[in-house]
Amino acid sequence: MIRVNVAIKNISAERFWDIKKPIPPIQIGTNINIVGMDKKPDETVEVPFVLTINYNPSIAQISLKGSAYVSGDKDEIEKVLKNHREKRPPPPTVVQSISNVVFIESVLISRTLNIPPPIPLPQIPQGKAQGSKPKGRDYSS
């Protein structure tokens, strides 16, 4: 079984928008780049990554850099490295572990900067008629 430990090594965040102005409607772009994979002497694999979050219009930016440390059976580690050499994507466990840590951290940073968090917020439908049933199957009897 693969085990993943994620460590953030660098945090950069800046708010550009005046704190007194209301924030306009925005689009948030997030990008996680896995920079490479390196086998370490202790039979783990270091997976450096960079997360960048950009707001449009440019109200702020957040950047996190770090490494995930993958450990497990020797065969599993070799398979991870072989897939990387063959330009295949990293195991979903690695990507999910990195994503979980960096997105939680980025939400905390966005709260500190008083900017919208980089997660999709639920959309509330506008102008829905009262008493109307949703389209699709009706499971009521």
Steps between C-alpha positions, in 0.01 A plus 500: 500500500629844405530758779533869423629776727460857372719789615457862393836679481409841361189718516456818302174693505408858427179700481506765227144631535437792738350368824240782498364412153244222457635202310348472150380173346811289447633188336752291689761295316684225686792300369695221672826410327694192601855603423665157504579191704819416683588171669657556840751274680238407762289328227248783475416713199497879525237664281549879486193704409384858447145629545410834346168674549417802285198725528349679200468796529831505679393546862757261648738211438603201707792264441597193702809287441586177670564130468307182548696207639375166370586180685385141477611159380808494280293371206248784536775761514664356189165505318448869591847587368456288185168672421667839547783407262237394245328841534190346659307695763584444867279268705165657596590454869797736458305765309206481742727528805674807357166657400345444843785668684557796267133587455433497874804721553395735218153540654662605829727745315205647309322557830803683636512722188121548507455375143264234360625145559629305199223242517181486298214640702155346469280671243152595614246486216336836435126557460380143551120482510362387832327163506650382172660158487853452366524346155593138471369194678236525766561256785199603708198274522 
